[in-house]
Amino acid sequence: MPQERNDACGIKTYVVRIGRMTDAQKKNYAALSPVWCVPYEHVLLDYEKLFGNKNPVVIEIGFGMGSATAIIASQNPDVNYIGIEVHKPGVGKLLGEIDSRKLRNIRIIEHDALEVLSHMIADDSVAAFHVFFPDPWPKKRHHKRRLVQRPHTTLFASKLATGGYFYMATDWEAYAESALSELSATENLSNKYNGFANAQAWRPRTKFEERGISEERAIRELYFVKK
């Protein structure tokens, strides 16, 4: 689930996938993005103003086509969700899900996730981060592009409220092992489990997960809590 850009050195953690939008996605994007998409700017978000309530906020980084995002949001109407994605067809698809399911607890930011966290999200304000099947960047020379590694994990920890959690699922063993090490070494984060997490029943299966299972790759989950 590719995510883009950018740490202090300008290294991208995603690539923008070239994908044709369907007519429905184009229609959804044109009609609904002004309603549910939040422009990127160097201003901290006011969650209460944005959602009209004081419910906890969960941020999902790289929601792909948004199917799991919509299901989770529909099952948890008392939680607010911010989805960050740069893949325009996926944004159009999730906008359609928001409309058809009549969801009011999702907002979308179509921009680089690390820049959004750095400039729009207040410290100690996020109830949880969800990262479902991020790009594993399997080649060694590309490992520097992985999203779940320090100093990015330090940024995630700084944005989590006390007791908030960072949750990741991946079908790439080497990335899972690396992420486990990086998260374990991140100040103020504590592993809820002894090693990899138990399967989380609340998370719907994604197409990336289906692909991994079909290719006989094990699914590994990580669950860390802000001390």
N, CA, C and O of each residue as an XYZ file, in Angstrom:
908
protein
N       0.866     -1.181      0.000
C       0.000      0.000      0.000
C       0.899      1.226      0.000
O       1.150      1.782      1.069
N       1.385      1.664     -1.128
C       2.468      2.645     -1.164
C       2.083      3.988     -0.560
O       0.997      4.517     -0.798
N       3.007      4.518      0.226
C       2.906      5.859      0.767
C       4.132      6.643      0.340
O       5.194      6.057      0.131
N       4.012      7.919      0.208
C       5.119      8.721     -0.315
C       5.999      9.229      0.769
O       5.859      8.858      1.935
N       6.794      9.972      0.436
C       7.813     10.884      0.793
C       8.342     10.706      2.133
O       7.915      9.661      2.626
N       8.949     11.212      2.730
C       9.782     12.336      2.821
C      10.184     12.422      4.264
O       9.335     12.667      5.121
N      11.410     12.236      4.556
C      11.923     12.581      5.872
C      12.773     13.837      5.710
O      12.694     14.535      4.700
N      13.586     14.106      6.726
C      14.376     15.339      6.677
C      15.314     15.355      5.480
O      15.705     16.423      5.010
N      15.677     14.177      4.985
C      16.578     14.103      3.843
C      15.823     14.026      2.527
O      16.449     13.914      1.473
N      14.515     14.082      2.553
C      13.736     14.034      1.331
C      13.555     12.644      0.768
O      13.197     12.506     -0.401
N      13.792     11.596      1.562
C      13.647     10.226      1.078
C      12.175      9.843      1.081
O      11.498      9.982      2.100
N      11.683      9.366     -0.039
C      10.287      8.990     -0.147
C      10.046      7.614      0.473
O      10.859      6.703      0.322
N       8.929      7.477      1.165
C       8.548      6.182      1.719
C       7.423      5.544      0.911
O       6.897      4.501      1.301
N       7.050      6.157     -0.207
C       6.032      5.590     -1.073
C       6.340      5.971     -2.507
O       7.179      6.836     -2.759
N       5.677      5.338     -3.429
C       5.658      5.788     -4.817
C       4.208      6.026     -5.195
O       3.314      5.314     -4.739
N       3.983      7.015     -6.016
C       2.634      7.273     -6.498
C       2.331      6.297     -7.621
O       2.926      6.370     -8.696
N       1.407      5.389     -7.367
C       1.054      4.404     -8.380
C       0.213      5.056     -9.473
O      -0.705      5.828     -9.196
N       0.540      4.735    -10.694
C      -0.237      5.250    -11.817
C      -1.436      4.316    -12.006
O      -1.279      3.136    -12.320
N      -2.590      4.849    -11.816
C      -3.798      4.040    -11.949
C      -4.924      4.859    -12.535
O      -5.114      6.021    -12.175
N      -5.665      4.255    -13.433
C      -6.778      4.966    -14.056
C      -7.977      4.948    -13.130
O      -8.349      3.903    -12.596
N      -8.571      6.096    -12.945
C      -9.782      6.178    -12.144
C     -10.972      5.721    -12.976
O     -11.080      6.042    -14.159
N     -11.854      4.973    -12.343
C     -13.097      4.615    -13.015
C     -13.999      5.846    -13.092
O     -13.759      6.845    -12.415
N     -15.025      5.762    -13.912
C     -15.957      6.892    -14.012
C     -16.603      7.179    -12.662
O     -16.813      8.338    -12.303
N     -16.918      6.121    -11.914
C     -17.535      6.306    -10.597
C     -16.573      7.001     -9.642
O     -16.971      7.894     -8.893
N     -15.307      6.591     -9.669
C     -14.317      7.221     -8.801
C     -14.107      8.686     -9.168
O     -13.967      9.535     -8.287
N     -14.085      8.982    -10.461
C     -13.968     10.379    -10.900
C     -15.157     11.199    -10.409
O     -14.995     12.320     -9.925
N     -16.344     10.633    -10.540
C     -17.551     11.329    -10.103
C     -17.517     11.572     -8.599
O     -17.812     12.671     -8.129
N     -17.148     10.523     -7.846
C     -17.049     10.658     -6.395
C     -16.031     11.719     -6.009
O     -16.279     12.545     -5.131
N     -14.883     11.686     -6.675
C     -13.819     12.623     -6.332
C     -14.262     14.062     -6.591
O     -14.044     14.946     -5.763
N     -14.881     14.285     -7.737
C     -15.307     15.646     -8.092
C     -16.373     16.166     -7.141
O     -16.332     17.327     -6.734
N     -17.325     15.313     -6.786
C     -18.462     15.764     -5.990
C     -18.182     15.774     -4.489
O     -18.690     16.633     -3.768
N     -17.374     14.822     -4.015
C     -17.270     14.594     -2.582
C     -15.960     15.038     -1.955
O     -15.900     15.244     -0.742
N     -14.903     15.191     -2.758
C     -13.635     15.598     -2.143
C     -13.726     16.972     -1.467
O     -13.075     17.173     -0.442
N     -14.506     17.927     -1.996
C     -14.621     19.190     -1.267
C     -15.291     19.042      0.101
O     -15.125     19.892      0.975
N     -16.049     17.957      0.277
C     -16.772     17.747      1.531
C     -15.924     17.009      2.552
O     -15.864     17.405      3.716
N     -15.256     15.919      2.115
C     -14.618     14.999      3.056
C     -13.097     15.033      3.022
O     -12.462     14.444      3.897
N     -12.494     15.696      2.054
C     -11.036     15.794      1.990
C     -10.570     17.089      2.654
O     -11.163     18.151      2.464
N      -9.513     16.979      3.425
C      -8.950     18.112      4.150
C      -7.694     18.581      3.427
O      -6.780     17.780      3.229
N      -7.613     19.835      3.030
C      -6.408     20.328      2.344
C      -5.189     20.265      3.251
O      -5.282     20.503      4.455
N      -4.046     19.943      2.658
C      -2.801     19.965      3.416
C      -2.353     21.407      3.618
O      -2.316     22.197      2.675
N      -2.017     21.735      4.858
C      -1.481     23.052      5.169
C      -0.711     22.987      6.479
O      -0.879     22.048      7.256
N       0.113     23.960      6.720
C       0.928     23.986      7.932
C       0.129     24.593      9.081
O       0.517     25.611      9.656
N      -0.974     23.964      9.401
C      -1.843     24.405     10.494
C      -2.322     23.166     11.230
O      -2.789     22.217     10.601
N      -2.213     23.161     12.557
C      -2.672     22.012     13.328
C      -4.177     21.850     13.206
O      -4.929     22.821     13.286
N      -4.603     20.614     13.012
C      -6.028     20.337     12.912
C      -6.720     20.522     14.259
O      -6.184     20.154     15.304
N      -7.893     21.087     14.214
C      -8.788     21.161     15.371
C      -9.800     20.036     15.195
O     -10.766     20.182     14.447
N      -9.584     18.912     15.880
C     -10.430     17.733     15.670
C     -11.900     18.005     15.974
O     -12.791     17.548     15.258
N     -12.137     18.756     17.044
C     -13.522     19.028     17.418
C     -14.227     19.852     16.336
O     -15.393     19.613     16.024
N     -13.521     20.805     15.779
C     -14.092     21.608     14.694
C     -14.266     20.767     13.432
O     -15.262     20.900     12.722
N     -13.296     19.906     13.160
C     -13.326     19.100     11.942
C     -14.462     18.090     11.951
O     -15.142     17.908     10.942
N     -14.673     17.426     13.099
C     -15.668     16.352     13.174
C     -16.955     16.751     13.894
O     -17.960     16.045     13.811
N     -16.926     17.867     14.590
C     -18.112     18.292     15.315
C     -18.342     17.544     16.602
O     -19.459     17.531     17.119
N     -17.292     16.909     17.139
C     -17.415     16.182     18.404
C     -16.035     16.027     19.027
O     -15.031     16.447     18.451
N     -15.996     15.424     20.203
C     -14.738     15.232     20.924
C     -14.321     13.769     20.949
O     -13.566     13.358     21.830
N     -14.796     12.987     20.007
C     -14.466     11.563     19.970
C     -12.982     11.353     19.679
O     -12.345     12.213     19.070
N     -12.423     10.216     20.108
C     -11.012      9.932     19.827
C     -10.741      9.835     18.334
O     -11.631      9.502     17.551
N      -9.512     10.129     17.949
C      -9.121     10.178     16.541
C      -8.094      9.085     16.246
O      -7.076      8.967     16.928
N      -8.385      8.289     15.215
C      -7.480      7.256     14.716
C      -7.006      7.675     13.332
O      -7.808      8.105     12.503
N      -5.705      7.552     13.079
C      -5.143      7.895     11.782
C      -4.684      6.624     11.075
O      -3.914      5.842     11.633
N      -5.154      6.419      9.851
C      -4.690      5.306      9.037
C      -3.786      5.849      7.938
O      -4.164      6.764      7.206
N      -2.603      5.283      7.830
C      -1.630      5.728      6.836
C      -1.629      4.744      5.673
O      -1.336      3.561      5.846
N      -1.957      5.244      4.490
C      -1.972      4.404      3.303
C      -3.146      3.458      3.271
O      -2.966      2.250      3.420
N      -4.363      3.981      3.078
C      -5.545      3.117      3.155
C      -5.859      2.393      1.857
O      -6.831      1.639      1.798
N      -5.060      2.602      0.811
C      -5.283      1.861     -0.440
C      -6.613      2.225     -1.062
O      -6.868      3.394     -1.353
N      -7.463      1.235     -1.270
C      -8.786      1.471     -1.835
C      -9.837      1.760     -0.761
O     -10.991      2.040     -1.086
N      -9.452      1.694      0.506
C     -10.300      2.179      1.590
C     -11.377      1.240      2.074
O     -12.196      1.638      2.903
N     -11.414      0.013      1.595
C     -12.491     -0.899      1.998
C     -12.445     -1.188      3.495
O     -13.466     -1.100      4.177
N     -11.256     -1.533      4.011
C     -11.131     -1.828      5.440
C     -11.419     -0.582      6.271
O     -12.036     -0.667      7.333
N     -10.973      0.567      5.790
C     -11.209      1.831      6.487
C     -12.697      2.078      6.679
O     -13.141      2.426      7.773
N     -13.457      1.899      5.620
C     -14.896      2.140      5.680
C     -15.588      1.160      6.620
O     -16.484      1.549      7.369
N     -15.184     -0.097      6.587
C     -15.794     -1.104      7.462
C     -15.522     -0.772      8.925
O     -16.433     -0.788      9.753
N     -14.262     -0.472      9.237
C     -13.913     -0.154     10.625
C     -14.665      1.082     11.101
O     -15.180      1.099     12.219
N     -14.736      2.112     10.269
C     -15.434      3.339     10.657
C     -16.925      3.101     10.857
O     -17.531      3.665     11.768
N     -17.510      2.276     10.017
C     -18.945      1.999     10.151
C     -19.247      1.214     11.420
O     -20.328      1.339     11.996
N     -18.282      0.404     11.852
C     -18.475     -0.399     13.063
C     -18.146      0.362     14.338
O     -18.438     -0.107     15.438
N     -17.537      1.542     14.192
C     -17.123      2.336     15.356
C     -17.537      3.798     15.168
O     -16.681      4.666     14.999
N     -18.832      4.071     15.198
C     -19.301      5.433     14.922
C     -18.872      6.460     15.964
O     -18.944      7.662     15.709
N     -18.425      6.002     17.141
C     -17.994      6.924     18.185
C     -16.488      7.182     18.153
O     -15.919      7.727     19.099
N     -15.855      6.781     17.051
C     -14.432      7.062     16.835
C     -14.304      7.819     15.517
O     -14.983      7.488     14.546
N     -13.447      8.820     15.477
C     -13.187      9.566     14.254
C     -11.941      9.013     13.558
O     -10.979      8.615     14.215
N     -11.970      8.993     12.222
C     -10.875      8.422     11.444
C     -10.355      9.433     10.422
O     -11.126     10.068      9.703
N      -9.046      9.564     10.378
C      -8.385     10.345      9.334
C      -7.573      9.371      8.491
O      -6.665      8.712      8.997
N      -7.900      9.280      7.209
C      -7.175      8.421      6.299
C      -6.233      9.251      5.443
O      -6.641     10.259      4.865
N      -4.978      8.834      5.359
C      -3.987      9.542      4.562
C      -3.567      8.652      3.403
O      -3.119      7.524      3.609
N      -3.712      9.164      2.178
C      -3.427      8.363      0.986
C      -3.110      9.294     -0.179
O      -3.668     10.386     -0.285
N      -2.200      8.846     -1.058
C      -1.841      9.639     -2.226
C      -2.343      9.013     -3.518
O      -2.199      9.610     -4.585
N      -2.925      7.830     -3.446
C      -3.415      7.118     -4.629
C      -4.834      7.608     -4.942
O      -5.789      7.239     -4.258
N      -4.960      8.424     -5.957
C      -6.224      9.108     -6.233
C      -7.399      8.156     -6.474
O      -8.490      8.423     -5.970
N      -7.228      7.052     -7.223
C      -8.361      6.114     -7.360
C      -8.840      5.585     -6.014
O     -10.039      5.396     -5.808
N      -7.898      5.346     -5.092
C      -8.289      4.895     -3.764
C      -9.067      5.951     -3.002
O     -10.025      5.642     -2.293
N      -8.646      7.200     -3.155
C      -9.390      8.296     -2.525
C     -10.803      8.355     -3.089
O     -11.768      8.482     -2.336
N     -10.930      8.262     -4.413
C     -12.248      8.268     -5.034
C     -13.114      7.112     -4.569
O     -14.316      7.272     -4.359
N     -12.500      5.944     -4.408
C     -13.246      4.765     -3.949
C     -13.745      4.945     -2.525
O     -14.905      4.655     -2.230
N     -12.871      5.427     -1.633
C     -13.291      5.623     -0.244
C     -14.350      6.711     -0.145
O     -15.268      6.600      0.667
N     -14.241      7.750     -0.948
C     -15.286      8.783     -0.941
C     -16.644      8.181     -1.296
O     -17.663      8.553     -0.715
N     -16.653      7.253     -2.249
C     -17.896      6.568     -2.580
C     -18.420      5.741     -1.425
O     -19.628      5.688     -1.198
N     -17.517      5.087     -0.684
C     -17.925      4.302      0.488
C     -18.503      5.213      1.577
O     -19.504      4.878      2.210
N     -17.873      6.348      1.783
C     -18.382      7.304      2.771
C     -19.805      7.715      2.419
O     -20.673      7.793      3.288
N     -20.035      7.974      1.141
C     -21.354      8.413      0.692
C     -22.380      7.287      0.792
O     -23.472      7.495      1.320
N     -22.050      6.115      0.300
C     -23.025      5.020      0.276
C     -23.342      4.499      1.676
O     -24.469      4.080      1.941
N     -22.367      4.523      2.564
C     -22.575      4.046      3.934
C     -23.057      5.160      4.861
O     -23.359      4.919      6.030
N     -23.128      6.395      4.323
C     -23.535      7.556      5.107
C     -22.663      7.741      6.350
O     -23.160      7.994      7.447
N     -21.361      7.608      6.150
C     -20.409      7.774      7.240
C     -20.132      9.256      7.464
O     -20.037     10.040      6.520
N     -20.009      9.609      8.714
C     -19.702     11.000      9.054
C     -18.453     11.102      9.916
O     -18.122     12.181     10.408
N     -17.767      9.997     10.099
C     -16.614      9.971     11.004
C     -15.300      9.679     10.277
O     -14.359      9.163     10.880
N     -15.235     10.009      8.978
C     -13.999      9.856      8.209
C     -13.661     11.171      7.509
O     -14.529     11.825      6.931
N     -12.396     11.539      7.572
C     -11.871     12.614      6.750
C     -10.626     12.091      6.040
O      -9.955     11.195      6.552
N     -10.312     12.636      4.877
C      -9.195     12.168      4.059
C      -8.219     13.313      3.826
O      -8.622     14.441      3.544
N      -6.934     13.006      3.948
C      -5.897     13.963      3.576
C      -5.072     13.323      2.473
O      -4.465     12.271      2.670
N      -5.055     13.951      1.333
C      -4.379     13.413      0.153
C      -2.993     14.041      0.048
O      -2.761     14.961     -0.736
N      -2.090     13.521      0.854
C      -0.756     14.117      0.915
C       0.200     13.138      1.591
O      -0.216     12.106      2.116
N       1.482     13.480      1.569
C       2.507     12.704      2.243
C       2.225     12.599      3.734
O       2.035     13.612      4.408
N       2.198     11.362      4.253
C       1.804     11.139      5.638
C       2.766     11.771      6.636
O       2.330     12.354      7.628
N       4.059     11.665      6.388
C       5.024     12.200      7.337
C       4.940     13.720      7.431
O       5.111     14.291      8.509
N       4.679     14.369      6.306
C       4.510     15.817      6.339
C       3.212     16.204      7.048
O       3.169     17.199      7.771
N       2.167     15.421      6.841
C       0.906     15.678      7.548
C       1.107     15.576      9.051
O       0.667     16.449      9.800
N       1.772     14.513      9.494
C       1.995     14.337     10.930
C       2.848     15.471     11.487
O       2.587     15.971     12.582
N       3.849     15.869     10.747
C       4.762     16.898     11.232
C       4.097     18.253     11.370
O       4.425     19.009     12.285
N       3.166     18.576     10.476
C       2.656     19.946     10.400
C       1.170     20.110     10.734
O       0.715     21.232     10.958
N       0.413     19.023     10.771
C      -1.033     19.163     10.971
C      -1.569     18.434     12.200
O      -2.714     18.653     12.595
N      -0.760     17.574     12.806
C      -1.236     16.748     13.913
C      -0.520     17.154     15.197
O       0.709     17.147     15.260
N      -1.291     17.504     16.212
C      -0.711     17.941     17.484
C      -0.095     16.754     18.228
O      -0.548     15.617     18.101
N       0.938     17.046     18.999
C       1.525     16.018     19.851
C       0.493     15.511     20.858
O      -0.390     16.253     21.289
N       0.621     14.234     21.224
C      -0.195     13.622     22.281
C      -1.693     13.700     21.992
O      -2.495     13.832     22.917
N      -2.074     13.619     20.719
C      -3.483     13.845     20.384
C      -4.159     12.686     19.659
O      -5.369     12.731     19.439
N      -3.408     11.645     19.280
C      -3.949     10.583     18.431
C      -4.198      9.327     19.266
O      -3.328      8.885     20.016
N      -5.389      8.763     19.127
C      -5.735      7.552     19.880
C      -5.042      6.318     19.322
O      -4.719      5.398     20.074
N      -4.806      6.286     17.995
C      -4.183      5.109     17.390
C      -3.707      5.433     15.986
O      -4.243      6.314     15.313
N      -2.686      4.698     15.560
C      -2.271      4.664     14.165
C      -2.524      3.263     13.622
O      -2.195      2.270     14.270
N      -3.105      3.191     12.439
C      -3.283      1.933     11.716
C      -2.426      1.971     10.456
O      -2.511      2.914      9.669
N      -1.607      0.953     10.267
C      -0.789      0.824      9.065
C      -0.966     -0.604      8.555
O      -0.360     -1.543      9.073
N      -1.805     -0.750      7.534
C      -2.132     -2.072      7.013
C      -1.325     -2.344      5.736
O      -1.551     -1.707      4.708
N      -0.405     -3.273      5.808
C       0.341     -3.772      4.650
C       1.035     -2.649      3.870
O       0.773     -2.438      2.686
N       1.926     -1.937      4.567
C       2.692     -0.888      3.875
C       3.670     -1.506      2.888
O       3.995     -2.691      2.972
N       4.128     -0.693      1.960
C       5.105     -1.148      0.983
C       6.334     -1.680      1.720
O       6.939     -0.942      2.497
N       6.721     -2.948      1.497
C       7.856     -3.514      2.245
C       9.222     -3.084      1.744
O      10.227     -3.295      2.423
N       9.270     -2.478      0.553
C      10.554     -2.105     -0.038
C      11.558     -3.234      0.177
O      12.503     -3.070      0.949
N      11.377     -4.365     -0.483
C      12.157     -5.567     -0.169
C      13.641     -5.509     -0.512
O      14.445     -6.176      0.138
N      14.020     -4.725     -1.521
C      15.429     -4.667     -1.888
C      16.222     -3.895     -0.822
O      15.779     -2.858     -0.328
N      17.383     -4.418     -0.488
C      18.167     -3.844      0.604
C      18.452     -2.362      0.390
O      18.420     -1.578      1.339
N      18.727     -1.979     -0.847
C      19.057     -0.577     -1.108
C      17.860      0.348     -0.916
O      18.011      1.567     -0.843
N      16.668     -0.245     -0.836
C      15.451      0.548     -0.636
C      14.942      0.525      0.804
O      13.938      1.172      1.104
N      15.604     -0.201      1.698
C      15.119     -0.301      3.078
C      14.975      1.068      3.740
O      14.134      1.251      4.620
N      15.795      2.026      3.316
C      15.714      3.371      3.889
C      14.368      4.034      3.606
O      14.023      5.033      4.238
N      13.612      3.487      2.665
C      12.315      4.063      2.314
C      11.168      3.514      3.166
O      10.045      4.012      3.077
N      11.428      2.520      3.972
C      10.346      1.918      4.755
C       9.741      2.926      5.726
O      10.448      3.716      6.352
N       8.436      2.879      5.834
C       7.716      3.811      6.702
C       7.963      3.524      8.173
O       8.178      4.446      8.960
N       7.933      2.237      8.553
C       7.990      1.887      9.972
C       9.435      1.614     10.368
O       9.885      0.470     10.430
N      10.130      2.688     10.629
C      11.489      2.640     11.143
C      11.791      3.990     11.775
O      11.123      4.985     11.491
N      12.804      4.014     12.635
C      13.211      5.287     13.208
C      13.871      6.149     12.128
O      14.568      5.600     11.274
N      13.685      7.477     12.126
C      13.021      8.277     13.162
C      11.505      8.403     12.988
O      10.854      9.095     13.771
N      10.932      7.743     11.969
C       9.489      7.861     11.773
C       8.710      7.351     12.987
O       7.699      7.940     13.370
N       9.184      6.252     13.594
C       8.466      5.698     14.744
C       8.500      6.661     15.930
O       7.573      6.688     16.740
N       9.567      7.444     16.029
C       9.617      8.467     17.073
C       8.566      9.539     16.826
O       7.955     10.043     17.768
N       8.356      9.885     15.565
C       7.307     10.843     15.210
C       5.934     10.280     15.564
O       5.107     10.986     16.142
N       5.683      9.012     15.223
C       4.399      8.389     15.579
C       4.184      8.445     17.088
O       3.105      8.812     17.552
N       5.209      8.081     17.850
C       5.087      8.055     19.303
C       4.772      9.434     19.859
O       3.995      9.563     20.805
N       5.376     10.471     19.273
C       5.145     11.832     19.775
C       3.709     12.288     19.550
O       3.203     13.127     20.296
N       3.048     11.745     18.528
C       1.686     12.160     18.212
C       0.644     11.362     18.992
O      -0.486     11.820     19.162
N       1.018     10.165     19.470
C       0.068      9.344     20.221
C      -0.215      9.945     21.594
O       0.683     10.463     22.257
N      -1.473      9.868     22.005
C      -1.830     10.173     23.380
C      -1.359      9.036     24.275
O      -1.164      7.915     23.805
N      -1.177      9.315     25.544
C      -0.808      8.264     26.490
C      -1.865      7.159     26.461
O      -3.061      7.429     26.573
N      -1.413      5.925     26.312
C      -2.335      4.808     26.191
C      -2.776      4.514     24.780
O      -3.420      3.496     24.530
N      -2.434      5.408     23.831
C      -2.753      5.167     22.428
C      -1.854      4.082     21.856
O      -0.832      3.732     22.448
N      -2.239      3.557     20.709
C      -1.479      2.431     20.173
C      -1.091      2.641     18.708
O      -1.734      3.383     17.965
N      -0.017      1.960     18.329
C       0.432      1.885     16.939
C       0.276      0.437     16.501
O       0.843     -0.472     17.107
N      -0.505      0.234     15.434
C      -0.781     -1.128     14.965
C      -0.368     -1.261     13.503
O      -0.698     -0.415     12.672
N       0.352     -2.329     13.204
C       0.813     -2.598     11.845
C       0.567     -4.055     11.508
O       0.726     -4.930     12.360
N       0.180     -4.319     10.272
C       0.083     -5.682      9.762
C       0.863     -5.761      8.458
O       0.809     -4.844      7.638
N       1.583     -6.854      8.271
C       2.361     -7.046      7.049
C       2.467     -8.526      6.725
O       2.399     -9.377      7.611
N       2.635     -8.819      5.449
C       2.850    -10.199      5.015
C       4.305    -10.404      4.598
O       4.632    -11.407      3.964
N       5.174     -9.466      4.949
C       6.575     -9.536      4.543
C       7.426     -9.779      5.783
O       7.615     -8.869      6.590
N       7.938    -10.993      5.945
C       8.602    -11.394      7.182
C       9.758    -10.479      7.550
O       9.871    -10.059      8.702
N      10.617    -10.164      6.589
C      11.788     -9.336      6.890
C      11.381     -7.950      7.373
O      12.009     -7.394      8.274
N      10.333     -7.393      6.778
C       9.848     -6.080      7.216
C       9.255     -6.185      8.618
O       9.463     -5.302      9.450
N       8.520     -7.259      8.878
C       7.942     -7.448     10.205
C       9.032     -7.515     11.271
O       8.913     -6.891     12.326
N      10.074     -8.257     11.002
C      11.174     -8.378     11.957
C      11.850     -7.019     12.165
O      12.153     -6.635     13.295
N      12.081     -6.305     11.075
C      12.706     -4.987     11.173
C      11.821     -4.020     11.953
O      12.304     -3.306     12.832
N      10.530     -3.997     11.636
C       9.609     -3.088     12.317
C       9.514     -3.420     13.802
O       9.442     -2.517     14.636
N       9.513     -4.698     14.136
C       9.485     -5.103     15.543
C      10.699     -4.550     16.278
O      10.581     -4.056     17.399
N      11.858     -4.634     15.649
C      13.077     -4.110     16.259
C      13.033     -2.592     16.394
O      13.394     -2.044     17.436
N      12.590     -1.918     15.339
C      12.550     -0.452     15.356
C      11.545      0.077     16.372
O      11.842      1.024     17.101
N      10.372     -0.518     16.427
C       9.357     -0.079     17.385
C       9.801     -0.376     18.818
O       9.561      0.419     19.726
N      10.445     -1.518     19.011
C      10.920     -1.884     20.352
C      11.975     -0.913     20.852
O      12.106     -0.703     22.057
N      12.719     -0.328     19.945
C      13.788      0.608     20.309
C      13.309      2.052     20.383
O      14.102      2.954     20.653
N      12.020      2.280     20.147
C      11.482      3.636     20.130
C      11.044      4.052     21.525
O      10.256      3.366     22.177
N      11.561      5.170     21.964
C      11.248      5.665     23.304
C       9.750      5.904     23.448
O       9.094      6.405     22.534
N       9.228      5.538     24.601
C       7.831      5.739     24.999
C       6.855      4.747     24.369
O       5.649      4.852     24.594
N       7.347      3.791     23.587
C       6.473      2.746     23.062
C       6.772      1.426     23.756
O       7.930      1.094     24.010
N       5.723      0.680     24.060
C       5.851     -0.601     24.743
C       5.054     -1.655     23.997
O       3.898     -1.422     23.643
N       5.656     -2.809     23.756
C       4.983     -3.896     23.049
C       3.902     -4.492     23.944
O       4.176     -4.906     25.071
N       2.685     -4.533     23.440
C       1.580     -5.126     24.204
C       1.722     -6.634     24.298
O       1.156     -7.260     25.194
N       2.472     -7.215     23.382
C       2.623     -8.664     23.313
C       4.096     -9.037     23.469
O       4.974     -8.174     23.461
N       4.344    -10.319     23.608
C       5.709    -10.816     23.662
C       6.138    -11.171     22.245
O       6.043    -12.324     21.823
N       6.607    -10.171     21.523
C       6.936    -10.368     20.118
C       5.805     -9.880     19.241
O       5.257     -8.803     19.472
N       5.448    -10.666     18.230
C       4.355    -10.270     17.342
C       3.016    -10.382     18.050
O       2.845    -11.182     18.971
N       2.070     -9.566     17.604
C       0.756     -9.510     18.246
C      -0.125    -10.670     17.799
O       0.079    -11.268     16.743
N      -1.110    -10.962     18.640
C      -2.166    -11.871     18.218
C      -2.960    -11.231     17.084
O      -2.991    -10.006     16.962
N      -3.596    -12.043     16.264
C      -4.452    -11.518     15.200
C      -5.564    -10.669     15.808
O      -6.224    -11.085     16.760
N      -5.761     -9.488     15.256
C      -6.780     -8.558     15.754
C      -8.084     -8.786     15.007
O      -8.174     -8.537     13.805
N      -9.092     -9.261     15.725
C     -10.356     -9.643     15.091
C     -11.081     -8.451     14.488
O     -11.903     -8.624     13.589
N     -10.796     -7.255     14.960
C     -11.518     -6.072     14.481
C     -11.055     -5.620     13.098
O     -11.741     -4.839     12.438
N      -9.881     -6.112     12.653
C      -9.354     -5.644     11.371
C      -9.881     -6.495     10.225
O      -9.644     -7.703     10.199
N     -10.594     -5.888      9.274
C     -11.065     -6.638      8.103
C      -9.885     -7.070      7.236
O      -8.836     -6.427      7.250
N     -10.051     -8.130      6.502
C      -9.014     -8.601      5.593
C      -8.940     -7.676      4.382
O      -9.970     -7.294      3.825
N      -7.743     -7.323      3.981
C      -7.545     -6.437      2.836
C      -7.123     -7.233      1.606
O      -6.778     -8.410      1.708
N      -7.153     -6.583      0.443
C      -6.741     -7.267     -0.783
C      -5.257     -7.598     -0.755
O      -4.825     -8.592     -1.339
N      -4.468     -6.753     -0.066
C      -3.044     -7.046      0.061
C      -2.838     -8.284      0.922
O      -1.951     -9.096      0.657
N      -3.654     -8.421      1.942
C      -3.589     -9.608      2.777
C      -3.982    -10.853      1.986
O      -3.329    -11.892      2.080
N      -5.046    -10.736      1.213
C      -5.489    -11.861      0.381
C      -4.373    -12.299     -0.567
O      -4.147    -13.494     -0.761
N      -3.684    -11.334     -1.149
C      -2.594    -11.656     -2.063
C      -1.474    -12.376     -1.325
O      -0.931    -13.364     -1.819
N      -1.127    -11.876     -0.134
C      -0.072    -12.511      0.639
C      -0.417    -13.940      1.015
O       0.429    -14.832      0.948
N      -1.669    -14.153      1.413
C      -2.107    -15.498      1.778
C      -2.074    -16.420      0.567
O      -1.652    -17.572      0.665
N      -2.522    -15.904     -0.578
C      -2.525    -16.722     -1.790
C      -1.114    -17.108     -2.205
O      -0.910    -18.149     -2.828
N      -0.136    -16.269     -1.860
C       1.262    -16.554     -2.166
C       1.983    -17.210     -0.989
O       3.211    -17.294     -0.955
N       1.177    -17.675     -0.022
C       1.651    -18.463      1.122
C       2.630    -17.693      2.008
O       3.605    -18.252      2.510
N       2.354    -16.412      2.188
C       3.136    -15.617      3.124
C       2.346    -15.450      4.418
O       1.149    -15.164      4.389
N       3.004    -15.625      5.527
C       2.351    -15.494      6.829
C       2.062    -14.025      7.134
O       2.831    -13.139      6.759
N       0.960    -13.783      7.808
C       0.597    -12.436      8.222
C       1.137    -12.199      9.628
O       0.899    -12.992     10.540
N       1.858    -11.112      9.790
C       2.406    -10.765     11.107
C       1.873     -9.397     11.513
O       1.775     -8.482     10.696
N       1.533     -9.280     12.788
C       0.932     -8.058     13.315
C       1.758     -7.532     14.478
O       2.334     -8.301     15.248
N       1.806     -6.219     14.594
C       2.549     -5.568     15.679
C       1.630     -4.575     16.383
O       0.852     -3.872     15.739
N       1.727     -4.525     17.700
C       0.820     -3.696     18.491
C       1.622     -3.077     19.636
O       1.965     -3.761     20.600
N       1.917     -1.784     19.527
C       2.690     -1.078     20.531
C       1.854      0.044     21.145
O       1.067      0.696     20.459
N       2.037      0.255     22.445
C       1.246      1.215     23.195
C       2.133      2.331     23.712
O       3.265      2.089     24.130
N       1.621      3.553     23.683
C       2.344      4.711     24.223
C       2.316      4.639     25.742
O       1.253      4.540     26.355
N       3.493      4.689     26.331
C       3.594      4.605     27.785
C       2.985      5.826     28.432
O       2.977      5.935     29.658
